[in-house]
Amino acid sequence: MAKRLISADTSDVMQMNGAELKQSIKASEGRVIVSENVVVHEAIDGLTTSELAAAFGADLILLNALDVLNPVILGLYPGEETLATAKPHHDKKSIRRLQELVGRPIGVNLEPVDPDAKMAEDRLEIPQGRRASAETLKEAEQLGLNFIVLTGNPGTGVTNAQIAENVAIAKENFSGMVIAGKMHGAGVDESVVSKEAAAEFLDAGADVLLVPAIGTVPGLDEAELKGIVELAHSRNGLVMSTIGTSQEGSGSGFLENIAIRNKICGVDIQHIGDAAWGIQSPFENIYPLSKAIRGERHTIQRMARSINR
């Protein structure tokens, strides 16, 4: 039986496989927070953005813009705080070093780009190491990542059909937890979220459905979100609500409001993205989100618990 993630020590978490991590999140009953941060922007004082997010109580760290074939994480190694001084490390040790620094499970965005997508805006080209493929999923496995998120950044041309296809590829090549879905349009002219797409992700083997948080994309209401949550839970899946629309910086009142509304709908994980500053959420906004969904006690113990335990 897994220990719930919000009460787990680093020594517990680092022993978990994908299935155990999923169970520990389920046991936390809607009180888990994911912080997404861009790895190729400078943080402060020689730290990684992941360390700052963990210090403010994030339970899981999601890396954005990481090229898994040429991994660069600013601040991870001495003297590599800027793009001018950082270099790719091909020794397969980068993620394990970051896990040791933050004591949290680490995941990465891999983007299932659809070359035939009907675009709603100009397409943004991204390197092969950020795209979802058998090659990058195998590399994610070798790097020791705990979870992957199959989703799209703005303008990259990620479609729900390509996400479903790559969930199946992920289950063949990656042993960690697989999260799938879109936070926003990713530049494509299609519905961001639908029950049909959610069912396809689950059919393909997704462990967690990614959906936009209430109030972040036009038209998604509580009834629709609750229907997707019920679908996922009926099939032993989990749901992660996401804020990926720059509203990470909308202030504590907004974050507290949508956090409670998401929780009422039954989501298991609440994500706070990196779009507010283009790096990660303003750190002080992780705190009100945390306090809203799990109270002061769990908020403080997540911030204070030593990673040496």
N, C-alpha and C positions, 0 to 999 in steps of 0.2 A: 504494500500500500504506500503510495507516494506521500511525502510531506507537502503541505500546501506551500506554494511558492512564496507567499507574502510572509511566511514565518521561517523560511529555510535559510540555513547558513550557506556560505560559499562552498564549504566542503560537501554539503548535500547536493547543491546545484550542479557542481562540476562532475558529479557521478551520474547524472541523469542522462538517459538516452532520449530519443525523440518522443517515444510513447510515455515515458515517465514525466517528461517536462509537460506534455499535454495534460496528463492527469493531475499534476501539481497545480496547474493553472485552473483546471476545472474545480479542484478542491478549494481554491481561493475565493470562489463564489462572487465573481464580478469585481474583484478589487485589484486586478493586475494592470500595471502601466508599462507601455512601451514608449521609449523615447527614440525618435529617429534623428540622426545627425549626419551631416555631410562631412566626409573624411578628408576632402581636399581643400577645405578652408581652414585658415589658422584659428586656433582657439586663443587662449591667453596664458601667459607665463609658462610656455613650454609644455602645457598639458594637452591631452586629447579632449575633444568634445565629449567623448564617452565618459571620461572620468568626471566631468562636470555634471553630466546628466545623472550618473549613478549617485553622486553626492547629494542630489536633490530628490532622491527616492525612486528613480526609475528601476523597474524590476528586470526589464529586458532592454537590450540595446540593439537598435536596428541601424546598420551602416548604409548610407546612401552614397551613390557615385563611387563605390569601390570597384575597381577593375580587378577581378579575382585572378586574372592571368598576369597582371603586373601590379601587385598590391602596394599601394601607397597610403599610409595613414599619418597625417601630419601630427607631430608631437609624440609619436609612438617610440621613437628612438632619439637619443641625444643628438642635437645638432640638426634635426630634421623637422623643424617647426614651420618651414615655408616650402612652397613648391620649388623654389630656387635651390633649396638644399636637400630636399627629400629625394629618395630614390626607391624604385621597386625592390622588394625583398623576395627572392625566389627560394628561400630555404624552408618554406612551409611553417615558419614559426611566428608570423605576424599576429594571427588571431589568438594563438595560445598566449602570447605575451600580453595582448589586450585583455584577455580573460583574467589573467593573473593580476592586472592592474585594477580592474573594476569589480571582479568577483561576480559577474552577471553573465547569463547566457548571451551570446552574440549572434546576430543574424545579419543577412545582407539582402538588399533588393537585387533581383535579377529580372530583366525586362523582356517579356515575350513579344518582341517587335514583329509586326505583321507587315511585310512589304507591300501587300495589296490592300491595306486599310484605306477606307474612304476618309480622308483627312478633313478636319474642320478648321485647321490652321496650318501654318508652315511646319514641315517635319524637322525635328531635331535629330541629327545623326549621333549615335553613341558608339563607343568602341565595342569590339567583340566581347571583351572581358566583362562588360556590364549586361550583355544580352543573355537571356535564358537559352541554353542549349545543352546537349549531353556533355560537351566538353567543359562548359563552365560549372555545371552541376557536379561533375566528377571532381573538379578542382575545389569546389566548395566543401565537398566531403573530405578531401585530403587536407584542406586548411583547418579542419576541425570546427567549422561553424555549427552552431546548435540548431539554427532554423534558417529557412530561406523564405523570402516574400516575393511571389510572382506578381508583379504589378508594374505600373508605368509612370514615369515622370512626365511632366507637361510636354506635349509636342512630340513624343517619341514614337507614336503610332502603335501602341499596344492595344490589341482587341481581346474581347472576352473569349473568342474562339481560340486564339493563340494561347491564352492563359490555360484554358482547359487542356489543350494538347500538351502543353509543357508540364502540367501537373503530373500527367502519366509518365513523362520522361523523368521528372524529378523522383517519382516513387521508385523508378528503376535504378537510379544512380546516386541517390542521396538518402542517408538513413535518419536524418534529423526531422524536425517538425516542418511541415509544408503549409504555408499560408498563401491564399490566392484570392485576387479580386482587385478592383480599381477604386482609388480614392476620389478620382475626378475623371474627366474624359480622356486624358493622355493624348489630346489632340485629335481624337477619332470621333466621327459623327455616328455615334450609337449610344444606347442607354448605358449609363454608368453602372447601374445595378438592376438586376431583375431576378425573379424567382427561378426563371428558366436557366439563366447563366449560373446561378448558385447551385442548382441541381446538377448541372454538368460538371462543375468543379468537384462536387462531392462524389459523383459517379467515377471521376478520374482518380479519386483517392485523397483529395485535400483534407488536411487535419483541421484547418481553421479557415473560415470564410472571412475575407476582408470586405468591409462595407464602409461607405462614408458615414460619419457621425451625423446625427440629426442636426439640421441647420447649416450644413456645409455645402450641400449641392441642392440646386433648386428642385422642389417637388417631392423629395423623399420625406415621408412622414412616419409617425410612430407605427401606424397600422402596417405599412409595407415592411418596415424594419422588423417588427415583431413577427411577421409571417416568415421572414428569412431565418430569424433566430429559431423559431419553432421547427422549421425544416431541418436546420443544422442539428439541433439537439435531438431530434427524433432519429437521426442517423449517426449519433455519437460524435458529431462534429462540434466545434466551438466557433464563436464569432468574435471578430475584432473590429470595433468601430475606429474610424480614423479621421484625424483633422489634417488635411493636406492642402488647404486652400488659403494659406496665409492667415487664417483666423486663429492660429496659435498665438498670435499677437493681439487678439481682440480684447484682452483684459480678463481679470479673474472672474468678474460677474458672468460673462459669456461662457467661460470654461466650466464654471460650477453648474450653470443652468443646463448645458447640453450633456454634461457628465451624468447628472441625475436622470435626465430623460433617456439617455442611452441605457443606463442601468435598469430603469423601469422596463425597457424593452427586452432586457435579458442578456445583453452582450457580456462576454466573459473577459475581454481584454479591451482597455481603452488606450489608443495610440495618440500621441501628440507629435506632430511632424516638425519639419525643419524649414518650412517656407517663410516663416515670419521674418527671419533675418537672412534667409538663404543659407543658414548654417545649421541651426537647430532652434527649438522653441526658446524664447526667453526663459532662462532657468527658473525665475521666480514663479512662472506660470505652471510648472510641474507641481509646485506645492499646493495651490488651491485645488487643482484637479485631484491630487492625491487625498487631500483633506475631505473633499466632497464625497468621494466614493469609498473611503475606508476610515475616515475619522482621524483625529489628532494622534491617538496612540499608535496606530499602525503607520501613519505618516512619519512620525518621529523615529520609531524603531527601524524603519527601512533606511532612513538617513543615517542613523547612528550605528547600526550593526556593523561591527568590524569585518572586513573581508578575510581576516586571519582566523575567523572561527570555523 
